[in-house]
Every structure is written in structure tokens, then in C-alpha cells.
Amino acid sequence: MNDNEKLICIRQYASNVEASMIRDRLENAGIPCMLTNETFSSIYPLGHTSIGAIQLLVFERDAQAAIEIIDTPEEQAEQ
């Protein structure tokens, strides 16, 4: 595995709904991604901690593009 195939966490979310919406935006833009801690955070919600937060993972090669999509308000992205 080279560095371009390494998964990295680019964001953490307390809400499963918010994390899923962001995952859908990235997947619709062609960026593969995954969420971790979904089940644990719903059973034992801790917010933004290293244990309970839902982590959004992307391949390192896609990190910058994913961050730009996330940081662009959805209304602007649709224009």
C-alpha cells in the first residue's frame, strides 16, 4: 500500500445524520469515503471525542478535494 491508498480522518461528527449527509455529498462527487464509529456513537454519544465521534475517512489522495467540497456550502455547490 502506498501513501495514496492510505485512509485518513478529515472530519469528526457528533451526529450520524450530519456525517451521513457529508458522506453522500462526497460519494455523489465521486470521492470514495467511509464513516467509522456510527454504531458506537449512537449507543453512547460522546460528541467530539476520540472515542465517540463519527470519523469521516477518505483516501489521502482525495483529502484536499473532499475538504473543499465539505467547506463549500451545499447551496453554492449546486449552482
Secondary structure, 3 states (H helix, E strand, C coil): CCHHHCEEEEEEECCHHHHHHHHHHHHHCCCCEEEECHHHHHHCCCCCCCCCCEEEEEEHHHHHHHHHHHHCCHHHHCC
